[in-house]
């Protein structure tokens, strides 16, 4: 209405005023628009008739203004009778036939539907408005049926053929009609109908033996609107060249890809639009009222089920015997992963209690959990609020108690988009700082593959954000598919540190700090790089497929000294060192032969007093083979771990490898079958 009022036009405003289902009628909708136009100095007349009464609408406009402001070329395609009959045959007819067959196809879990569109519908054609509208309508119908039918193996495509027929005889020379044979169209139709063809939701042009697939292309465009300023026709005019510039054009394939750009606009202009569909209103902050305020206590209760579900959610598996203590409640040492502490505090964070803190007018969703058995009470306090300009950071300290005993402490840094600019400080001494890793190659790198269902599984621990499960919601955030929870990646990283440096002894885990840097997609591989500095394990976690850092500046603090993993220096009194050194000397002469025969890399973790004391690698895959101290430079085919004493017993023939394995003295990962070749190598080349 505003833009219209600023022009010299007089407007005819039609709205039947029906409800969202198309029922009823009301004058209110049209009257409201007319009032807005008139208030801005424009001229407008309301009309409340149905658009099906086209002649009546136009006559009302003529009675009010004496003419139609924009000229409409009234060709034969605007004949109401021809318009209706074309739509009944082409669009409604296709709908009715497909509707009759649809349930049969769904029930038999197979169906192939081909909608016959036309170049007139795709590009328009003079004098064929009725036909063009119906034919492009078929493309929209086909696209939607393709989405709805795919899970039932009912696929739908559209074709726009050019072929000789009785209809084209009136617009084409006869020799061209004769050349455009239907035989040049039917092969594509037959292929699209075949059960082995998985094409779906596509549009093809074809004729004279040529077939081409079409797709939409869209310019990068321009953002015309500015915050707190009206959007004007003049602004559109000034950016017209950019709006229409197809350089670097995008090719959206789905409605999700199409609408993802809208979120970017909202973020760029408003700086406060939330991905949460239930979020309404704006954010405002008064630190003087909020800092130091305690939130209402939240209670989280759990039994053995929740820790097991969490362990599965962060990648633990029964494939690894060491994981059983976290997955089986009947295990003698059944334990809860230390990082499960974030779940206890998360209940306080997602309960909506921040909404009652004075000075914090924020948009939050409410999530409730109903659990039973062990009760934990979390006390949350707003520790500080930072002004980052484009947003605000709320530091929330959460202390979780069992009775009067403190179980764990969490600090969350909540970034609230669009809530900045209130004149607050940018840093805080109350924030737990991250720490950059040492400037050297990592001491240890552990890798895990997430499953495509990792986010779906992890969310069962209480984080119900649809960003991690709903593809359309993820698309609004600009993601190609739902992303993994940051705290799930956190759990993977915590597991890696706990396993390698504390032998899964949860009593040695003291604290962990991370900064989430990049999202992870379910199905990607996580690589945790770790550096040991005293009782602190620095770490960062990367996405293997992209090389991007997902978790940065992180560290784990251990409660007591863990044996230093300096594999370059031998631990005092390791008899196994003598064996590996002798093997290194002896294999130099026969390494070439063994590489051809064995073709494998073996990594040994030698322990003493329960901790890793040394690592040795027998490389019989690369070059002429070698034995060296340290972690395998390439990926080990087989990894073996046992104590220094048991290794010596094994080499001397006093310990049977199979019995050692079943007794838990020898732990083997990777290709276990290759260990048979290793047994021969030890027998022939490890005798002192």
C-alpha positions as CSV (number, residue, x, y, z in Angstrom):
1,X,0.0,0.0,0.0
2,X,2.8,2.5,0.9
3,X,4.6,2.0,-2.5
4,X,1.3,2.3,-4.3
5,X,0.4,5.5,-2.6
6,X,3.7,7.0,-3.6
7,X,2.9,6.5,-7.3
8,X,0.3,8.3,-9.5
9,X,-1.8,5.2,-9.8
10,X,-5.3,4.7,-8.6
11,X,-5.8,1.2,-7.3
12,X,-8.7,-1.3,-7.4
13,X,-8.2,-3.6,-4.3
14,X,-10.0,-7.0,-4.5
15,X,-10.1,-9.4,-1.6
16,X,-13.0,-11.8,-0.9
17,X,-11.9,-11.9,2.7
18,X,-12.2,-15.6,3.1
19,X,-10.4,-17.5,5.9
20,X,-7.1,-19.5,5.4
21,X,-9.2,-22.5,4.2
22,X,-11.0,-20.4,1.6
23,X,-14.3,-20.4,3.5
24,X,-16.5,-17.4,4.2
25,X,-16.1,-13.8,3.1
26,X,-15.4,-10.4,4.8
27,X,-14.9,-6.8,3.7
28,X,-12.3,-6.2,6.4
29,X,-9.2,-7.3,4.4
30,X,-9.8,-5.1,1.4
31,X,-10.9,-2.2,3.5
32,X,-7.7,-2.3,5.6
33,X,-5.5,-2.0,2.5
34,X,-7.6,0.8,1.0
35,X,-7.4,2.7,4.3
36,X,-3.6,2.4,4.3
37,X,-3.4,3.7,0.7
38,X,-5.7,6.6,1.3
39,X,-3.9,7.5,4.5
40,X,-0.7,8.0,2.4
41,X,-2.5,10.2,-0.1
42,X,-3.3,7.5,-2.7
43,X,-6.6,6.6,-4.4
44,X,-8.2,3.2,-4.0
45,X,-11.5,1.5,-4.2
46,X,-12.3,-1.8,-2.4
47,X,-14.1,-4.8,-4.0
48,X,-15.2,-8.0,-2.2
49,X,-16.3,-10.3,-5.1
50,X,-14.7,-13.7,-5.9
51,X,-12.1,-13.7,-8.6
52,X,-14.1,-16.3,-10.4
53,X,-16.5,-13.4,-11.2
54,X,-13.8,-11.7,-13.4
55,X,-16.3,-9.7,-15.5
56,X,-17.9,-8.3,-12.4
57,X,-14.6,-7.2,-10.9
58,X,-13.5,-5.4,-14.1
59,X,-16.9,-3.7,-14.4
60,X,-16.6,-2.4,-10.8
61,X,-13.2,-0.9,-11.7
62,X,-14.6,0.7,-14.8
63,X,-17.5,2.2,-12.9
64,X,-15.1,3.7,-10.3
65,X,-12.3,5.0,-12.6
66,X,-13.8,5.0,-16.1
67,X,-10.9,2.9,-17.5
68,X,-8.5,0.1,-16.9
69,X,-5.1,1.6,-16.0
70,X,-3.0,-1.1,-17.6
71,X,-3.8,-2.4,-21.0
72,X,-4.7,-6.1,-21.3
73,X,-4.4,-7.7,-24.7
74,X,-7.7,-9.7,-24.9
75,X,-6.8,-12.5,-27.2
76,X,-8.8,-15.7,-27.6
77,X,-7.0,-17.2,-24.6
78,X,-9.0,-14.8,-22.4
79,X,-12.3,-16.3,-23.6
80,X,-13.7,-17.7,-20.3
81,X,-15.2,-20.7,-22.0
82,X,-11.9,-21.6,-23.6
83,X,-10.0,-20.9,-20.4
84,X,-12.2,-23.3,-18.4
85,X,-12.2,-26.1,-20.9
86,X,-8.4,-26.0,-21.4
87,X,-7.9,-26.2,-17.6
88,X,-10.4,-28.9,-17.2
89,X,-8.7,-31.0,-19.8
90,X,-5.0,-30.3,-19.1
91,X,-4.7,-29.5,-15.4
92,X,-7.8,-30.7,-13.7
93,X,-7.9,-33.8,-15.9
94,X,-4.3,-34.7,-15.0
95,X,-5.1,-34.2,-11.4
96,X,-8.2,-36.3,-11.4
97,X,-6.6,-39.3,-13.2
98,X,-3.5,-39.2,-11.0
99,X,-5.7,-38.9,-7.9
100,X,-7.5,-42.1,-8.9
101,X,-4.3,-44.0,-9.4
102,X,-2.3,-42.6,-6.4
103,X,-3.4,-44.9,-3.6
104,X,-3.0,-47.9,-5.7
105,X,0.6,-46.9,-6.5
106,X,1.3,-46.2,-2.9
107,X,-0.1,-49.5,-1.7
108,X,2.0,-51.5,-4.2
109,X,5.1,-49.4,-3.5
110,X,5.7,-48.6,-7.1
111,X,4.5,-46.0,-9.5
112,X,5.8,-43.8,-12.3
113,X,3.9,-40.6,-13.3
114,X,4.7,-38.4,-16.3
115,X,3.0,-35.0,-16.6
116,X,2.9,-33.6,-20.2
117,X,3.7,-29.9,-20.0
118,X,4.6,-27.6,-22.9
119,X,7.2,-25.0,-24.0
120,X,4.2,-22.6,-23.9
121,X,3.9,-23.2,-20.2
122,X,7.6,-22.8,-19.6
123,X,8.3,-19.7,-21.7
124,X,4.8,-18.4,-22.6
125,X,3.3,-18.1,-26.1
126,X,1.4,-15.3,-27.7
127,X,-2.4,-16.0,-27.6
128,X,-2.1,-19.0,-25.3
129,X,-2.6,-17.7,-21.8
130,X,-5.1,-20.4,-21.0
131,X,-3.0,-23.2,-22.3
132,X,0.3,-21.8,-20.9
133,X,-1.2,-21.4,-17.4
134,X,-2.5,-25.0,-17.4
135,X,0.7,-26.5,-18.7
136,X,3.0,-24.7,-16.2
137,X,0.5,-25.8,-13.5
138,X,1.3,-29.4,-14.4
139,X,5.0,-28.7,-13.6
140,X,4.1,-27.5,-10.1
141,X,1.8,-30.5,-9.6
142,X,4.6,-32.8,-10.8
143,X,7.2,-31.3,-8.5
144,X,5.0,-31.7,-5.4
145,X,3.9,-35.2,-6.2
146,X,7.6,-36.1,-6.6
147,X,8.2,-35.0,-3.0
148,X,5.1,-36.8,-1.6
149,X,5.5,-40.0,-3.5
150,X,9.2,-40.8,-3.2
151,X,9.0,-42.6,0.1
152,X,6.5,-45.0,-1.6
153,X,8.7,-45.5,-4.7
154,X,6.2,-43.4,-6.6
155,X,8.2,-41.1,-8.8
156,X,7.0,-38.2,-10.9
157,X,8.5,-36.2,-13.8
158,X,7.3,-33.7,-16.4
159,X,8.1,-33.5,-20.1
160,X,7.6,-30.6,-22.5
161,X,7.6,-32.3,-25.9
162,X,7.5,-30.7,-29.4
163,X,5.8,-33.2,-31.7
164,X,3.6,-33.2,-34.8
165,X,-0.1,-33.5,-33.9
166,X,-3.6,-32.3,-34.9
167,X,-3.0,-29.2,-32.6
168,X,0.4,-28.3,-34.0
169,X,-0.9,-28.6,-37.6
170,X,-2.5,-25.2,-37.2
171,X,0.7,-23.4,-36.2
172,X,3.5,-25.4,-38.0
173,X,4.3,-26.1,-41.7
174,X,3.2,-29.6,-42.7
175,X,6.8,-30.7,-43.5
176,X,7.9,-29.7,-40.0
177,X,4.9,-31.5,-38.5
178,X,5.9,-34.6,-40.4
179,X,9.5,-34.4,-39.2
180,X,8.6,-34.0,-35.5
181,X,7.4,-37.6,-35.0
182,X,5.9,-38.8,-31.8
183,X,8.3,-41.7,-32.1
184,X,11.1,-39.3,-31.0
185,X,9.2,-38.6,-27.7
186,X,8.1,-42.0,-26.6
187,X,11.5,-43.5,-25.7
188,X,12.0,-40.9,-23.0
189,X,8.6,-41.6,-21.6
190,X,9.3,-45.4,-21.6
191,X,12.6,-44.9,-19.7
192,X,11.1,-42.6,-17.1
193,X,8.4,-45.3,-16.5
194,X,10.9,-48.1,-16.1
195,X,11.3,-49.5,-12.6
196,X,15.1,-49.1,-12.7
197,X,14.8,-45.4,-13.5
198,X,15.2,-43.3,-10.3
199,X,14.8,-39.9,-11.9
200,X,12.3,-37.8,-9.8
201,X,11.0,-34.3,-9.8
202,X,12.6,-33.3,-13.1
203,X,11.5,-31.4,-16.2
204,X,12.6,-32.3,-19.7
205,X,12.3,-30.6,-23.1
206,X,12.5,-32.9,-26.2
207,X,11.7,-33.2,-29.8
208,X,13.2,-34.3,-33.2
209,X,15.4,-36.8,-31.3
210,X,16.9,-34.3,-28.9
211,X,16.3,-34.4,-25.1
212,X,17.4,-31.8,-22.5
213,X,16.8,-31.4,-18.8
214,X,15.8,-28.0,-17.4
215,X,16.5,-26.4,-14.0
216,X,15.9,-23.1,-12.4
217,X,18.5,-20.4,-12.2
218,X,18.4,-17.4,-10.0
219,X,20.6,-14.3,-9.7
220,X,22.4,-13.5,-6.5
221,X,20.1,-10.5,-6.3
222,X,20.4,-7.6,-3.9
223,X,19.1,-6.7,-0.5
224,X,16.9,-3.6,-0.9
225,X,15.5,-3.3,2.6
226,X,17.5,-1.5,5.4
227,X,16.8,-1.8,9.1
228,X,14.2,0.6,10.4
229,X,13.8,2.3,7.0
230,X,10.9,1.8,4.4
231,X,11.6,-0.2,1.3
232,X,10.8,2.0,-1.7
233,X,10.3,1.5,-5.5
234,X,13.2,3.9,-6.0
235,X,15.5,1.6,-4.1
236,X,14.4,-1.3,-6.3
237,X,15.1,0.8,-9.4
238,X,18.5,1.8,-8.2
239,X,19.5,-1.9,-7.7
240,X,17.8,-3.2,-10.8
241,X,21.0,-4.1,-12.7
242,X,22.3,-6.1,-9.7
243,X,18.9,-7.8,-9.2
244,X,19.0,-9.0,-12.9
245,X,22.7,-9.9,-13.1
246,X,23.1,-13.6,-13.7
247,X,26.8,-13.7,-13.1
248,X,27.5,-16.2,-10.3
249,X,23.8,-17.3,-10.5
250,X,22.6,-19.9,-8.0
251,X,20.5,-23.0,-9.0
252,X,18.1,-23.8,-6.2
253,X,16.7,-27.3,-6.4
254,X,14.3,-27.4,-3.5
255,X,12.0,-24.9,-1.6
256,X,14.4,-25.3,1.3
257,X,17.4,-24.1,-0.8
258,X,15.2,-21.3,-2.2
259,X,14.1,-20.0,1.2
260,X,17.5,-20.3,2.9
261,X,18.5,-17.0,1.3
262,X,15.6,-15.3,3.2
263,X,17.2,-16.2,6.5
264,X,20.4,-14.6,5.4
265,X,18.5,-11.4,4.6
266,X,16.7,-11.4,7.9
267,X,20.0,-12.0,9.7
268,X,21.8,-9.2,7.7
269,X,19.0,-6.7,8.1
270,X,17.4,-7.4,11.5
271,X,20.3,-9.2,13.2
272,X,18.0,-10.9,15.6
273,X,15.8,-13.4,13.8
274,X,15.9,-16.7,15.6
275,X,15.8,-20.1,14.0
276,X,13.4,-21.1,16.6
277,X,9.9,-21.2,15.0
278,X,8.2,-20.5,18.4
279,X,10.4,-17.4,19.0
280,X,8.6,-14.1,18.9
281,X,9.4,-10.5,19.8
282,X,12.8,-8.8,20.3
283,X,15.6,-9.0,22.7
284,X,16.7,-6.3,25.2
285,X,19.2,-6.4,28.0
286,X,19.9,-4.5,31.2
287,X,23.0,-6.0,32.8
288,X,22.6,-4.1,36.0
289,X,19.4,-6.0,36.7
290,X,20.4,-9.4,35.4
291,X,24.0,-10.1,36.6
292,X,24.2,-12.1,39.8
293,X,20.5,-13.1,39.6
294,X,19.8,-16.8,40.3
295,X,17.4,-18.7,38.1
296,X,14.7,-21.0,39.6
297,X,16.2,-24.3,40.6
298,X,15.7,-27.1,38.0
299,X,15.6,-30.8,38.9
300,X,16.9,-33.5,36.6
301,X,16.3,-37.2,37.5
302,X,17.8,-40.2,35.8
303,X,18.5,-43.9,36.2
304,X,21.0,-46.1,34.3
305,X,19.1,-45.5,31.0
306,X,20.1,-41.9,30.5
307,X,23.9,-42.3,30.9
308,X,23.8,-45.3,28.5
309,X,21.8,-43.4,26.0
310,X,24.2,-40.5,26.2
311,X,27.2,-42.8,25.8
312,X,25.6,-44.2,22.6
313,X,24.8,-40.7,21.5
314,X,28.5,-39.6,21.6
315,X,29.7,-42.7,19.7
316,X,30.4,-45.4,22.1
317,X,29.9,-48.9,20.8
318,X,29.9,-52.5,22.0
319,X,32.5,-53.1,19.3
320,X,35.1,-51.8,21.7
321,X,35.3,-53.9,24.9
322,X,36.5,-50.8,26.8
323,X,33.1,-49.2,26.2
324,X,31.1,-51.9,28.0
325,X,31.5,-50.3,31.4
326,X,29.6,-47.3,30.0
327,X,26.9,-49.3,28.1
328,X,26.0,-52.2,30.4
329,X,24.4,-51.5,33.7
330,X,25.5,-54.9,34.9
331,X,29.2,-54.3,34.4
332,X,31.3,-54.6,37.5
333,X,32.7,-51.1,36.9
334,X,29.6,-49.5,35.4
335,X,30.3,-45.8,35.0
336,X,28.9,-42.6,33.7
337,X,30.9,-40.6,31.2
338,X,32.2,-37.4,32.9
339,X,30.9,-35.3,30.0
340,X,27.4,-36.4,30.9
341,X,27.5,-33.5,33.4
342,X,26.5,-31.2,30.6
343,X,23.2,-33.0,30.3
344,X,22.5,-32.4,34.0
345,X,23.1,-28.7,33.5
346,X,21.5,-28.6,30.1
347,X,18.1,-29.2,31.7
348,X,18.5,-26.0,33.6
349,X,19.5,-24.1,30.4
350,X,16.6,-25.4,28.3
351,X,13.9,-25.1,31.0
352,X,13.1,-21.5,30.0
353,X,14.1,-20.1,33.4
354,X,16.2,-17.4,31.8
355,X,13.0,-15.7,30.7
356,X,12.2,-14.8,34.3
357,X,15.5,-13.1,35.0
358,X,15.0,-9.3,35.4
359,X,16.8,-7.3,32.7
360,X,16.8,-10.2,30.2
361,X,14.1,-9.9,27.7
362,X,15.2,-12.7,25.4
363,X,13.5,-15.3,23.1
364,X,13.9,-18.9,24.3
365,X,12.1,-22.1,23.6
366,X,10.8,-24.3,26.4
367,X,11.9,-27.9,26.7
368,X,10.8,-30.3,29.5
369,X,12.1,-33.7,30.5
370,X,10.4,-36.2,32.6
371,X,12.8,-38.7,34.2
372,X,12.9,-40.8,37.3
373,X,15.2,-42.3,40.0
374,X,18.4,-40.3,40.9
375,X,17.6,-36.6,41.4
376,X,20.0,-33.8,40.6
377,X,19.3,-30.1,41.4
378,X,20.9,-27.4,39.3
379,X,21.3,-23.8,40.5
380,X,22.0,-21.4,37.7
381,X,23.3,-17.8,38.0
382,X,23.9,-15.1,35.4
383,X,27.6,-14.6,35.9
384,X,28.1,-11.8,33.4
385,X,26.8,-10.2,30.2
386,X,29.0,-9.1,27.4
387,X,28.2,-6.7,24.5
388,X,29.6,-8.0,21.2
389,X,27.9,-5.4,19.0
390,X,26.0,-7.8,16.7
391,X,24.9,-9.8,19.7
392,X,25.2,-10.4,23.4
393,X,27.0,-13.2,25.4
394,X,25.3,-14.3,28.6
395,X,27.6,-16.2,30.9
396,X,25.6,-18.7,32.8
397,X,27.1,-20.6,35.8
398,X,25.3,-23.9,36.6
399,X,26.1,-25.8,39.8
400,X,24.5,-29.2,40.0
401,X,24.0,-30.9,43.4
402,X,23.0,-34.3,44.7
403,X,21.5,-33.3,48.0
404,X,24.1,-30.9,49.4
405,X,27.0,-32.4,47.5
406,X,28.3,-30.5,44.4
407,X,28.4,-33.0,41.6
408,X,29.5,-30.8,38.7
409,X,29.9,-27.2,37.5
410,X,29.2,-25.9,34.0
411,X,29.6,-22.5,32.4
412,X,27.6,-21.8,29.3
413,X,28.3,-18.9,26.9
414,X,25.0,-18.1,25.2
415,X,25.3,-15.9,22.2
416,X,22.1,-14.0,21.6
417,X,22.0,-12.7,18.0
418,X,20.8,-9.1,17.7
419,X,20.9,-8.4,21.5
420,X,24.1,-6.3,21.5
421,X,24.6,-2.6,21.3
422,X,23.5,-1.9,24.9
423,X,26.8,-0.3,25.8
424,X,28.2,-3.2,27.9
425,X,31.7,-4.5,28.3
426,X,33.3,-6.8,25.7
427,X,35.2,-9.2,28.1
428,X,34.9,-10.7,31.5
429,X,37.3,-12.1,34.1
430,X,34.5,-14.5,35.1
431,X,34.7,-16.3,31.7
432,X,36.6,-19.6,31.7
433,X,39.2,-19.0,29.0
434,X,40.1,-21.3,26.2
435,X,43.8,-22.3,25.6
436,X,45.7,-22.6,22.3
437,X,47.5,-25.9,21.8
438,X,51.4,-26.1,21.9
439,X,53.2,-25.2,18.7
440,X,54.2,-28.8,17.8
441,X,52.7,-31.8,16.1
442,X,50.1,-33.4,18.3
443,X,51.2,-36.2,20.6
444,X,48.1,-38.3,19.7
445,X,45.4,-38.3,17.1
446,X,42.3,-40.4,17.6
447,X,39.6,-40.7,15.0
448,X,35.9,-41.7,15.1
449,X,33.2,-41.9,12.4
450,X,29.8,-40.4,13.3
451,X,26.8,-42.2,11.9
452,X,24.2,-40.5,9.7
453,X,21.8,-41.0,12.6
454,X,24.2,-39.5,15.2
455,X,22.2,-36.3,15.8
456,X,18.9,-38.2,15.8
457,X,20.3,-40.4,18.6
458,X,22.0,-37.7,20.6
459,X,18.9,-35.5,20.7
460,X,17.2,-38.2,22.8
461,X,19.4,-36.9,25.7
462,X,17.3,-33.8,25.8
463,X,18.4,-31.3,23.2
464,X,15.3,-31.2,21.0
465,X,16.3,-28.3,18.7
466,X,14.8,-29.1,15.2
467,X,18.0,-27.8,13.6
468,X,19.5,-31.3,14.3
469,X,16.6,-33.4,12.8
470,X,14.4,-31.3,10.5
471,X,15.9,-30.8,7.0
472,X,13.6,-27.8,6.2
473,X,14.5,-26.1,9.5
474,X,18.2,-26.7,8.9
475,X,17.9,-25.2,5.4
476,X,16.6,-22.0,7.0
477,X,19.9,-21.8,8.7
478,X,21.8,-22.3,5.4
479,X,22.8,-25.9,6.1
480,X,22.5,-28.6,3.4
481,X,21.1,-31.0,6.0
482,X,20.6,-31.2,9.8
483,X,23.9,-30.6,11.7
484,X,25.3,-32.5,14.7
485,X,24.9,-31.0,18.2
486,X,28.0,-29.1,19.3
487,X,27.8,-30.9,22.6
488,X,27.8,-34.2,20.8
489,X,31.1,-33.4,19.2
490,X,32.2,-32.3,22.7
491,X,31.3,-35.7,23.9
492,X,33.4,-37.4,21.2
493,X,36.4,-35.3,22.1
494,X,36.0,-35.9,25.8
495,X,35.9,-39.7,25.2
496,X,39.1,-39.6,23.2
497,X,41.0,-37.8,26.0
498,X,39.5,-40.0,28.7
499,X,40.4,-43.2,26.8
500,X,44.0,-42.3,25.8
501,X,45.2,-40.4,28.8
502,X,43.2,-41.8,31.7
503,X,42.5,-45.4,30.4
504,X,38.8,-44.6,30.7
505,X,39.2,-44.1,34.5
506,X,36.5,-41.5,35.1
507,X,38.0,-40.6,38.5
508,X,40.9,-38.9,36.8
509,X,38.7,-36.5,34.8
510,X,38.6,-33.1,36.4
511,X,37.4,-30.5,33.9
512,X,37.0,-29.7,30.2
513,X,36.7,-26.4,28.3
514,X,35.9,-26.1,24.6
515,X,35.0,-23.5,22.0
516,X,32.6,-24.5,19.2
517,X,34.1,-23.3,15.9
518,X,32.4,-25.1,13.0
519,X,29.4,-27.4,12.6
520,X,29.7,-31.1,11.9
521,X,27.4,-33.1,9.6
522,X,26.2,-36.5,10.8
523,X,28.2,-39.1,8.9
524,X,31.5,-37.1,8.9
525,X,34.6,-38.3,10.7
526,X,36.0,-36.6,13.7
527,X,39.8,-36.4,14.4
528,X,40.8,-35.3,17.9
529,X,44.4,-34.0,18.0
530,X,45.8,-34.0,21.6
531,X,48.9,-32.6,23.3
532,X,49.9,-33.5,26.9
533,X,51.3,-30.8,29.1
534,X,51.5,-32.1,32.7
535,X,48.0,-32.8,33.9
536,X,46.4,-30.7,31.1
537,X,45.5,-32.3,27.7
538,X,45.2,-29.7,25.0
539,X,43.0,-30.7,22.1
540,X,41.2,-29.6,19.0
541,X,38.8,-31.7,16.9
542,X,38.7,-31.5,13.1
543,X,36.3,-32.8,10.5
544,X,38.4,-35.2,8.5
545,X,36.6,-34.8,5.2
546,X,37.0,-31.0,5.1
547,X,39.9,-30.3,7.4
548,X,37.9,-27.7,9.3
549,X,38.3,-27.3,13.0
550,X,35.0,-28.0,14.8
551,X,36.3,-27.6,18.4
552,X,39.1,-25.2,19.1
553,X,41.1,-23.9,22.1
554,X,40.0,-26.9,24.1
555,X,41.6,-28.7,27.0
556,X,41.0,-31.5,29.6
557,X,42.4,-31.2,33.1
558,X,43.2,-34.5,34.9
559,X,43.0,-34.8,38.6
560,X,46.3,-36.6,39.1
561,X,49.6,-37.0,37.2
562,X,49.3,-39.5,34.4
563,X,52.4,-41.1,33.1
564,X,53.9,-38.9,30.4
565,X,53.4,-40.1,26.9
566,X,56.8,-39.2,25.7
567,X,57.4,-42.1,23.4
568,X,60.6,-40.7,22.1
569,X,62.4,-41.4,25.4
570,X,62.4,-45.0,26.9
571,X,60.9,-45.5,30.3
572,X,63.2,-46.8,32.9
573,X,63.4,-50.5,33.1
574,X,61.5,-51.5,30.0
575,X,62.8,-54.8,28.8
576,X,60.7,-54.6,25.7
577,X,62.9,-51.8,24.4
578,X,65.8,-54.3,24.0
579,X,63.6,-56.6,21.9
580,X,62.4,-53.8,19.6
581,X,65.9,-52.4,19.1
582,X,67.2,-55.8,18.2
583,X,64.3,-56.4,15.8
584,X,65.1,-53.1,14.1
585,X,68.7,-54.2,13.5
586,X,67.8,-57.7,12.3
587,X,65.0,-56.6,9.9
588,X,67.2,-54.2,8.0
589,X,68.6,-57.1,6.0
590,X,65.3,-58.8,5.2
591,X,62.9,-55.9,5.3
592,X,62.3,-55.9,1.5
593,X,61.2,-59.5,1.6
594,X,58.9,-59.1,4.6
595,X,57.2,-56.0,3.1
596,X,56.2,-58.1,0.1
597,X,55.1,-61.0,2.3
598,X,53.4,-59.1,5.2
599,X,52.3,-55.7,3.8
600,X,51.1,-54.3,7.1
601,X,51.8,-51.8,9.9
602,X,51.8,-53.0,13.5
603,X,51.7,-50.5,16.4
604,X,52.6,-51.6,19.9
605,X,51.5,-49.8,23.1
606,X,53.7,-51.1,25.9
607,X,52.2,-50.4,29.4
608,X,53.7,-50.3,32.8
609,X,51.8,-49.9,36.1
610,X,48.6,-49.5,34.0
611,X,49.8,-46.5,31.9
612,X,51.3,-46.3,28.4
613,X,55.0,-46.3,28.9
614,X,56.2,-46.6,25.3
615,X,55.0,-47.0,21.7
616,X,56.8,-48.9,19.0
617,X,55.9,-49.4,15.3
618,X,56.8,-52.3,13.0
619,X,56.3,-51.0,9.5
620,X,56.3,-53.8,6.9
621,X,54.3,-51.9,4.3
622,X,56.3,-48.9,3.3
623,X,59.8,-48.8,1.6
624,X,62.1,-51.5,2.8
625,X,60.4,-51.8,6.2
626,X,61.6,-50.6,9.6
627,X,61.1,-50.7,13.3
628,X,61.0,-47.4,15.1
629,X,60.0,-45.9,18.5
630,X,56.7,-43.9,18.5
631,X,53.3,-43.9,17.0
632,X,52.8,-45.2,13.5
633,X,53.4,-42.6,10.8
634,X,50.7,-44.0,8.6
635,X,47.5,-45.7,9.7
636,X,48.3,-48.9,11.6
637,X,46.6,-52.0,10.3
638,X,46.8,-53.7,13.7
639,X,47.3,-52.1,17.1
640,X,48.4,-54.2,20.1
641,X,48.6,-53.2,23.7
642,X,50.0,-55.2,26.7
643,X,52.4,-54.8,29.6
644,X,56.1,-54.8,29.3
645,X,56.3,-58.0,31.4
646,X,53.6,-59.8,29.3
647,X,55.4,-58.8,26.1
648,X,58.6,-60.4,27.3
649,X,56.7,-63.6,28.2
650,X,55.1,-63.5,24.8
651,X,58.5,-63.2,23.0
652,X,60.0,-65.9,25.1
653,X,57.2,-68.3,24.3
654,X,55.9,-68.5,27.8
655,X,52.6,-66.8,27.1
656,X,50.2,-68.0,24.4
657,X,48.9,-65.0,22.4
658,X,45.3,-66.4,22.1
659,X,45.1,-67.0,25.9
660,X,46.6,-63.6,26.5
661,X,43.9,-62.0,24.3
662,X,41.0,-63.8,26.0
663,X,42.4,-63.1,29.4
664,X,42.4,-59.4,28.6
665,X,46.2,-59.1,28.9
666,X,46.6,-58.5,25.1
667,X,44.3,-56.0,23.5
668,X,44.1,-56.0,19.7
669,X,42.4,-53.5,17.4
670,X,42.2,-53.4,13.6
671,X,42.8,-56.4,11.5
672,X,43.2,-59.2,14.0
673,X,44.0,-61.8,11.3
674,X,47.2,-60.0,10.6
675,X,48.4,-60.8,14.1
676,X,49.1,-64.4,12.9
677,X,51.8,-63.0,10.6
678,X,53.2,-61.0,13.5
679,X,53.5,-64.1,15.6
680,X,55.8,-65.6,13.0
681,X,57.9,-62.3,12.9
682,X,58.3,-62.3,16.7
683,X,59.3,-66.0,16.7
684,X,62.0,-65.5,13.9
685,X,63.4,-62.1,14.7
686,X,62.7,-61.2,18.3
687,X,64.8,-63.8,20.2
688,X,67.6,-62.2,22.2
